[in-house]
């Protein structure tokens, strides 16, 4: 996601949607998302809802004529590059919005909002036909979830193949492209299907069982509109929006008694946290330098320290030491710290995060010998052992699979967060102890505690 640097003439997008007093969906979600993508967001309000995270408790529609006036006022004064539509409530408002899209020649992302996440109806039944006949044919992209796609195309949509058929049908109905989202479709993974005149493409990602569900459709369609406003191609805009939404759902915001809200600023928060992760590794190295006996903990192959941002999903979002920390005659030496420097510690930490609801924030590896194991025994950490002989042939021969296997196995054996994993190694693989912690401070505390407790007389 690239932000706008055009300060004199910023990119502008328009949302035509209902207001969510709870702030998790509707124009509130749209404007937050547009701003997060570096786009100036404008709005035309179609309905007021008395709404929170548990449901919709009341609706007051704005007159269709006034919705049209709002659109005119915005477009007459601002250089609107893209519009997204959300809750339009009734047939008359849908007709007015469709007319304004034509009148102002707007690129439109149509989110055909019909039913709220809570199950409350947000579009009258007589308006569905107007959406189908008047709005979908004017869409640069239409973004229904599976139940909405089923309603619009009058077909069953309960599998990725049926989603693909529905997306194709929506293109045949006149939309330039259709993105059918699969959060409602059963399966271990979530599949979204994009179709246009050139064919279809599937976006597949892990299902986040604990993730945010409120406002996902609003955030996705607004992200696409924001990217279109910045000049991105449709395919690139959808790809960027899909990546954003996965992180925004996985790291949702728990602000009410009902469904968690999509985290609209998650990309900005993650970017801001990158420098903190780098600083945390430097601070850890400083603490180790002041700790007697620390060098005794270093494996022959060297040690690495990884610190993730709270929202990390990729190796480049984990800070670590370039070339590892190595023992010297006078103590230890470490090169520079940078993002993505270590694939090993990153894979281990990311796998731990996947298996522990993102509890893990930092990790490192230590020497595996009797003294270090005795040092571990003197702590109250949860310590488990893994045996590489239990790995499948696929894991042993695969690139980087051992770290993921070690993390998953450790979590299963610990029945929770594995503070320390004792790995006896294998042919060509040095025995190792891997420490994990919720954050860098906790990791440093654990390493320092072990260093102070081990018997350094043997090789110290």
C-alpha positions as CSV (number, residue, x, y, z in Angstrom):
1,X,0.0,0.0,0.0
2,X,1.6,3.3,-1.1
3,X,0.4,6.6,0.3
4,X,-0.3,9.7,-1.7
5,X,2.6,12.2,-1.7
6,X,0.6,14.7,-3.9
7,X,-0.1,17.2,-1.2
8,X,-1.1,20.1,-3.4
9,X,-3.7,18.1,-5.3
10,X,-4.6,15.0,-3.3
11,X,-6.4,12.0,-4.7
12,X,-10.2,12.2,-3.9
13,X,-12.7,9.4,-3.6
14,X,-16.4,9.5,-2.7
15,X,-18.4,7.1,-0.5
16,X,-22.2,7.0,-1.0
17,X,-23.4,4.9,1.9
18,X,-25.2,4.8,5.3
19,X,-23.9,6.1,8.6
20,X,-22.9,3.5,11.2
21,X,-23.1,5.2,14.6
22,X,-20.9,2.4,16.0
23,X,-18.1,3.5,13.6
24,X,-17.2,0.0,12.4
25,X,-18.9,0.0,9.0
26,X,-20.7,2.5,6.7
27,X,-19.3,5.9,5.8
28,X,-17.2,5.9,9.0
29,X,-15.3,2.8,7.9
30,X,-15.1,4.1,4.3
31,X,-13.6,7.4,5.3
32,X,-11.1,5.8,7.7
33,X,-10.0,3.4,5.0
34,X,-9.6,6.0,2.3
35,X,-7.6,8.2,4.7
36,X,-5.4,5.2,5.6
37,X,-4.7,4.7,1.9
38,X,-3.6,8.3,1.4
39,X,-6.8,9.4,-0.3
40,X,-9.1,12.3,0.6
41,X,-12.5,10.9,1.4
42,X,-15.8,12.6,0.7
43,X,-19.3,11.3,1.4
44,X,-22.9,11.4,0.5
45,X,-25.0,9.9,3.4
46,X,-28.0,7.7,2.3
47,X,-29.3,6.6,5.7
48,X,-28.7,7.1,9.4
49,X,-28.5,4.0,11.5
50,X,-28.7,3.6,15.3
51,X,-26.1,0.8,15.3
52,X,-23.4,-0.7,17.4
53,X,-21.3,-3.9,17.4
54,X,-24.4,-6.0,18.3
55,X,-26.8,-4.9,15.6
56,X,-28.9,-2.3,13.9
57,X,-31.4,-0.7,16.3
58,X,-33.0,1.9,14.0
59,X,-32.8,3.4,10.5
60,X,-33.8,6.8,9.1
61,X,-33.4,7.2,5.4
62,X,-32.2,10.4,3.8
63,X,-34.5,11.5,0.9
64,X,-33.2,10.3,-2.5
65,X,-33.3,13.8,-3.8
66,X,-30.9,15.0,-1.0
67,X,-28.6,12.1,-1.7
68,X,-28.3,13.3,-5.2
69,X,-27.7,16.9,-4.0
70,X,-24.8,15.6,-1.8
71,X,-23.2,13.8,-4.8
72,X,-23.5,16.9,-7.0
73,X,-22.1,19.2,-4.4
74,X,-19.0,16.9,-3.9
75,X,-18.4,16.2,-7.6
76,X,-18.9,19.9,-8.6
77,X,-16.1,21.0,-6.2
78,X,-13.7,18.0,-6.0
79,X,-11.9,16.0,-8.6
80,X,-13.4,12.7,-7.6
81,X,-11.5,9.8,-9.2
82,X,-13.6,7.0,-7.9
83,X,-16.8,6.3,-5.9
84,X,-17.9,3.4,-3.8
85,X,-21.5,2.7,-3.0
86,X,-22.7,0.9,0.2
87,X,-26.0,0.9,1.9
88,X,-28.6,2.5,-0.4
89,X,-31.6,1.3,1.5
90,X,-34.4,1.7,-1.1
91,X,-35.2,1.6,-4.8
92,X,-35.5,5.3,-5.3
93,X,-32.1,6.0,-3.8
94,X,-30.5,3.2,-5.9
95,X,-32.0,4.8,-9.0
96,X,-30.7,8.3,-8.1
97,X,-27.2,6.9,-7.4
98,X,-27.1,5.0,-10.7
99,X,-28.1,8.2,-12.6
100,X,-25.4,10.2,-10.9
101,X,-22.7,7.7,-11.7
102,X,-23.7,8.1,-15.4
103,X,-24.1,11.9,-15.1
104,X,-20.6,12.4,-13.6
105,X,-18.9,9.6,-15.5
106,X,-17.6,8.0,-12.2
107,X,-15.6,4.8,-11.8
108,X,-17.8,3.0,-9.3
109,X,-17.1,0.2,-6.9
110,X,-20.5,-1.2,-5.9
111,X,-20.8,-3.0,-2.6
112,X,-24.4,-4.2,-2.8
113,X,-25.1,-4.1,0.9
114,X,-28.3,-6.1,1.6
115,X,-27.9,-7.7,5.0
116,X,-25.8,-6.4,7.9
117,X,-23.3,-8.7,9.6
118,X,-25.8,-9.0,12.5
119,X,-28.5,-10.2,10.1
120,X,-30.5,-7.0,9.9
121,X,-31.8,-6.1,6.5
122,X,-30.3,-2.9,5.0
123,X,-31.9,-3.0,1.5
124,X,-35.6,-3.3,0.7
125,X,-36.6,-6.2,-1.4
126,X,-38.0,-4.0,-4.2
127,X,-34.6,-2.3,-4.4
128,X,-32.8,-5.5,-5.2
129,X,-34.1,-5.5,-8.7
130,X,-33.0,-1.9,-9.2
131,X,-29.5,-2.8,-8.0
132,X,-29.5,-5.8,-10.4
133,X,-30.7,-3.8,-13.5
134,X,-29.5,-0.3,-12.9
135,X,-26.5,-0.3,-10.6
136,X,-24.6,-3.5,-11.4
137,X,-24.3,-2.6,-15.1
138,X,-22.7,0.7,-14.2
139,X,-20.1,-0.9,-11.8
140,X,-16.4,-0.8,-12.6
141,X,-16.4,-3.5,-9.9
142,X,-19.2,-5.1,-7.9
143,X,-18.2,-6.7,-4.6
144,X,-20.9,-8.9,-3.2
145,X,-20.4,-11.6,-0.5
146,X,-21.6,-15.0,-1.4
147,X,-25.2,-14.6,-0.1
148,X,-25.5,-11.2,-1.9
149,X,-24.1,-12.8,-5.1
150,X,-26.7,-15.6,-4.8
151,X,-29.5,-13.0,-4.5
152,X,-28.3,-10.9,-7.4
153,X,-27.7,-13.9,-9.8
154,X,-30.6,-16.1,-8.5
155,X,-28.3,-19.1,-8.0
156,X,-26.7,-21.2,-5.3
157,X,-23.3,-19.8,-4.2
158,X,-21.8,-22.2,-1.6
159,X,-18.4,-23.2,-3.1
160,X,-15.5,-21.5,-4.9
161,X,-16.6,-23.0,-8.2
162,X,-20.2,-21.6,-7.6
163,X,-18.6,-18.2,-6.6
164,X,-16.8,-18.2,-9.9
165,X,-20.0,-18.9,-11.8
166,X,-21.7,-16.1,-10.0
167,X,-18.9,-13.7,-10.6
168,X,-19.0,-14.5,-14.4
169,X,-22.8,-14.0,-14.3
170,X,-22.4,-10.5,-12.7
171,X,-20.0,-9.6,-15.5
172,X,-22.5,-10.9,-18.0
173,X,-25.1,-8.6,-16.3
174,X,-23.0,-5.6,-17.3
175,X,-20.4,-5.1,-14.5
176,X,-16.8,-4.5,-15.8
177,X,-15.7,-6.9,-13.1
178,X,-17.0,-8.8,-10.0
179,X,-15.3,-9.8,-6.8
180,X,-17.3,-12.4,-4.9
181,X,-16.0,-12.7,-1.4
182,X,-16.1,-16.1,0.4
183,X,-16.1,-15.4,4.1
184,X,-19.6,-17.0,4.3
185,X,-18.5,-20.1,2.4
186,X,-17.5,-23.1,4.5
187,X,-13.9,-24.3,4.2
188,X,-10.6,-24.2,6.0
189,X,-9.4,-21.3,3.8
190,X,-11.2,-18.2,2.5
191,X,-11.4,-17.9,-1.2
192,X,-12.4,-14.7,-3.0
193,X,-13.1,-14.8,-6.8
194,X,-12.4,-11.9,-9.2
195,X,-13.9,-12.1,-12.7
196,X,-13.7,-9.7,-15.6
197,X,-13.8,-9.9,-19.4
198,X,-10.3,-11.6,-19.4
199,X,-11.2,-14.5,-17.1
200,X,-11.1,-15.2,-13.3
201,X,-8.6,-15.1,-10.5
202,X,-8.8,-16.5,-7.0
203,X,-7.4,-14.9,-3.8
204,X,-6.9,-17.5,-1.1
205,X,-6.0,-16.9,2.5
206,X,-6.2,-18.5,5.9
207,X,-9.5,-18.3,7.7
208,X,-9.2,-16.2,10.8
209,X,-11.7,-17.8,13.2
210,X,-11.2,-15.1,15.8
211,X,-11.0,-12.2,13.3
212,X,-13.1,-9.1,13.0
213,X,-16.3,-9.5,11.0
214,X,-17.9,-6.1,11.3
215,X,-17.3,-3.7,8.4
216,X,-15.2,-6.1,6.2
217,X,-17.2,-5.4,3.0
218,X,-17.0,-1.7,3.6
219,X,-13.3,-1.8,4.2
220,X,-12.6,-3.9,1.1
221,X,-14.6,-1.9,-1.3
222,X,-13.3,1.4,0.0
223,X,-9.7,0.2,-0.3
224,X,-10.3,-0.7,-3.9
225,X,-11.9,2.6,-4.6
226,X,-9.0,4.4,-2.9
227,X,-6.5,2.5,-5.1
228,X,-8.5,3.3,-8.2
229,X,-8.5,6.9,-7.2
230,X,-4.7,6.8,-7.1
231,X,-4.6,5.4,-10.6
232,X,-4.0,1.8,-10.0
233,X,-5.3,-0.8,-12.4
234,X,-8.3,-2.8,-11.3
235,X,-6.3,-6.0,-10.7
236,X,-3.6,-4.2,-8.7
237,X,-6.3,-2.3,-6.7
238,X,-8.0,-5.6,-5.8
239,X,-4.8,-7.3,-4.9
240,X,-3.7,-4.5,-2.6
241,X,-7.2,-4.3,-1.0
242,X,-7.2,-8.1,-0.4
243,X,-3.8,-8.0,1.4
244,X,-4.9,-5.1,3.5
245,X,-8.2,-6.7,4.5
246,X,-6.6,-9.9,5.7
247,X,-4.4,-8.0,8.1
248,X,-7.3,-5.7,9.1
249,X,-9.4,-8.7,10.0
250,X,-6.7,-10.7,11.7
251,X,-5.8,-7.8,13.9
252,X,-9.4,-6.5,14.4
253,X,-10.4,-4.0,17.1
254,X,-12.4,-5.2,20.1
255,X,-14.4,-2.1,20.9
256,X,-17.9,-3.4,21.8
257,X,-19.9,-6.3,23.2
258,X,-20.5,-7.8,19.7
259,X,-18.4,-8.5,16.6
260,X,-14.9,-7.0,16.5
261,X,-14.4,-4.2,14.1
262,X,-12.1,-4.2,11.1
263,X,-8.8,-2.4,11.9
264,X,-8.9,0.3,9.3
265,X,-5.5,1.8,10.2
266,X,-3.6,-1.5,10.6
267,X,-1.2,-0.9,7.7
268,X,-0.2,2.5,9.1
269,X,0.2,1.1,12.6
270,X,2.4,-1.7,11.2
271,X,4.6,0.7,9.3
272,X,5.0,2.8,12.4
273,X,6.0,-0.3,14.4
274,X,8.8,-1.3,12.1
275,X,11.3,1.2,13.6
276,X,10.3,0.1,17.1
277,X,11.2,-3.5,16.2
278,X,14.6,-2.5,15.0
279,X,15.2,-0.5,18.1
280,X,14.1,-3.4,20.3
281,X,16.8,-5.7,18.7
282,X,19.5,-3.1,19.2
283,X,18.4,-2.6,22.9
284,X,18.5,-6.4,23.4
285,X,22.0,-6.6,22.1
286,X,23.0,-3.8,24.5
287,X,21.5,-5.7,27.4
288,X,23.3,-8.9,26.4
289,X,26.6,-7.0,26.2
290,X,26.2,-6.0,29.9
291,X,25.3,-9.6,31.0
292,X,28.1,-11.8,32.3
293,X,28.1,-15.2,30.9
294,X,26.0,-14.3,27.9
295,X,28.6,-15.4,25.3
296,X,28.4,-18.9,26.9
297,X,24.9,-19.2,25.5
298,X,25.9,-18.7,21.9
299,X,25.6,-21.8,19.5
300,X,28.5,-22.6,17.2
301,X,26.5,-21.4,14.2
302,X,25.7,-18.2,16.0
303,X,22.6,-16.7,17.5
304,X,19.9,-14.5,16.1
305,X,17.3,-12.3,17.8
306,X,14.0,-11.6,16.0
307,X,11.4,-9.0,17.1
308,X,8.1,-8.7,15.2
309,X,5.8,-5.8,14.9
310,X,2.4,-6.5,16.6
311,X,0.9,-7.0,13.2
312,X,3.7,-8.9,11.5
313,X,2.7,-11.4,8.7
314,X,6.0,-11.4,6.6
315,X,9.7,-11.9,7.1
316,X,10.3,-8.2,6.2
317,X,8.3,-7.2,9.2
318,X,10.6,-8.9,11.7
319,X,13.9,-7.2,12.7
320,X,16.9,-9.4,13.3
321,X,20.7,-9.3,13.1
322,X,22.5,-9.5,9.8
323,X,24.8,-12.5,9.8
324,X,23.9,-13.6,13.4
325,X,25.5,-12.9,16.8
326,X,28.8,-14.8,17.1
327,X,31.1,-15.6,20.0
328,X,34.6,-14.0,20.0
329,X,37.6,-14.3,22.4
330,X,36.4,-11.2,24.2
331,X,32.7,-11.8,24.2
332,X,30.5,-11.6,21.1
333,X,30.2,-9.6,17.9
334,X,27.1,-8.6,16.0
335,X,26.6,-6.9,12.6
336,X,23.9,-4.4,11.7
337,X,20.2,-4.9,12.5
338,X,17.7,-4.8,9.7
339,X,14.2,-5.9,8.7
340,X,14.0,-9.4,7.2
341,X,17.7,-10.2,7.9
342,X,17.1,-13.8,9.2
343,X,14.8,-16.3,7.5
344,X,15.2,-18.9,10.2
345,X,14.1,-16.8,13.2
346,X,11.4,-15.1,11.1
347,X,9.9,-18.4,10.0
348,X,9.9,-19.7,13.5
349,X,8.4,-16.5,15.0
350,X,5.7,-16.2,12.3
351,X,4.7,-19.9,12.7
352,X,4.5,-19.3,16.5
353,X,2.3,-16.3,15.9
354,X,0.0,-18.3,13.6
355,X,-0.3,-21.0,16.3
356,X,-0.7,-18.8,19.4
357,X,-3.1,-16.1,18.3
358,X,-0.3,-13.7,17.6
359,X,1.0,-13.9,21.2
360,X,4.6,-14.3,20.1
361,X,6.5,-11.1,19.6
362,X,10.2,-12.0,19.9
363,X,12.4,-15.1,19.6
364,X,16.0,-16.2,19.7
365,X,18.1,-19.3,19.6
366,X,20.6,-20.5,22.3
367,X,23.2,-23.2,22.6
368,X,21.8,-26.6,23.5
369,X,24.1,-28.2,26.1
370,X,23.7,-29.5,29.7
371,X,24.5,-26.1,31.3
372,X,21.9,-24.2,29.3
373,X,19.3,-27.0,29.9
374,X,20.1,-26.8,33.6
375,X,19.6,-23.0,33.4
376,X,16.2,-23.5,31.8
377,X,15.2,-25.9,34.6
378,X,15.9,-23.1,37.1
379,X,13.2,-21.0,35.5
380,X,9.4,-21.2,35.5
381,X,9.2,-21.3,31.7
382,X,7.2,-23.9,29.8
383,X,9.9,-26.1,28.2
384,X,9.2,-28.8,25.6
385,X,11.4,-31.0,23.5
386,X,11.0,-31.7,19.7
387,X,12.6,-34.6,17.9
388,X,13.4,-34.0,14.2
389,X,13.1,-37.8,13.6
390,X,9.4,-37.2,13.9
391,X,9.4,-34.9,10.8
392,X,7.8,-36.1,7.6
393,X,10.0,-36.6,4.6
394,X,8.2,-33.6,3.0
395,X,9.2,-31.3,5.9
396,X,12.8,-32.6,5.9
397,X,13.3,-32.0,2.2
398,X,11.3,-28.8,1.9
399,X,12.8,-25.4,2.0
400,X,12.4,-23.8,5.5
401,X,9.7,-26.2,6.6
402,X,11.6,-27.3,9.7
403,X,11.1,-24.1,11.6
404,X,7.4,-24.1,11.0
405,X,7.2,-27.7,12.0
406,X,9.1,-27.0,15.2
407,X,6.9,-24.2,16.2
408,X,3.6,-26.1,15.5
409,X,4.9,-29.2,17.3
410,X,6.0,-27.1,20.3
411,X,2.7,-25.4,20.7
412,X,0.9,-28.8,20.6
413,X,3.2,-30.3,23.2
414,X,3.0,-27.3,25.4
415,X,-0.8,-27.1,24.9
416,X,-0.2,-23.4,24.7
417,X,2.7,-20.9,24.5
418,X,6.0,-22.7,24.4
419,X,8.5,-20.5,26.2
420,X,11.5,-22.7,25.3
421,X,11.9,-25.5,22.8
422,X,14.8,-28.0,23.2
423,X,15.8,-29.4,19.8
424,X,18.4,-32.2,19.8
425,X,19.3,-31.5,16.2
426,X,20.0,-33.9,13.4
427,X,22.7,-34.9,10.9
428,X,24.3,-31.6,9.9
429,X,22.0,-29.6,12.3
430,X,23.4,-28.3,15.5
431,X,21.3,-29.0,18.7
432,X,19.5,-25.8,19.7
433,X,17.3,-24.2,22.3
434,X,14.8,-21.7,20.9
435,X,13.3,-19.1,23.2
436,X,10.1,-17.2,22.6
437,X,8.4,-14.3,24.4
438,X,5.5,-12.0,24.1
439,X,7.8,-9.0,23.5
440,X,11.5,-8.1,23.4
441,X,11.7,-7.1,27.0
442,X,10.4,-10.5,28.2
443,X,12.8,-12.2,25.8
444,X,15.8,-10.2,27.2
445,X,14.7,-11.0,30.8
446,X,14.6,-14.7,30.0
447,X,18.0,-14.8,28.3
448,X,19.7,-12.8,31.1
449,X,18.1,-15.1,33.7
450,X,19.5,-18.2,32.0
451,X,22.9,-16.6,31.6
452,X,23.1,-15.7,35.3
453,X,22.0,-19.2,36.4
454,X,24.1,-21.5,34.3
455,X,27.4,-23.1,35.5
456,X,30.0,-21.3,33.4
457,X,32.9,-23.3,34.7
458,X,32.8,-25.6,31.7
459,X,33.8,-23.5,28.8
460,X,32.8,-20.3,30.5
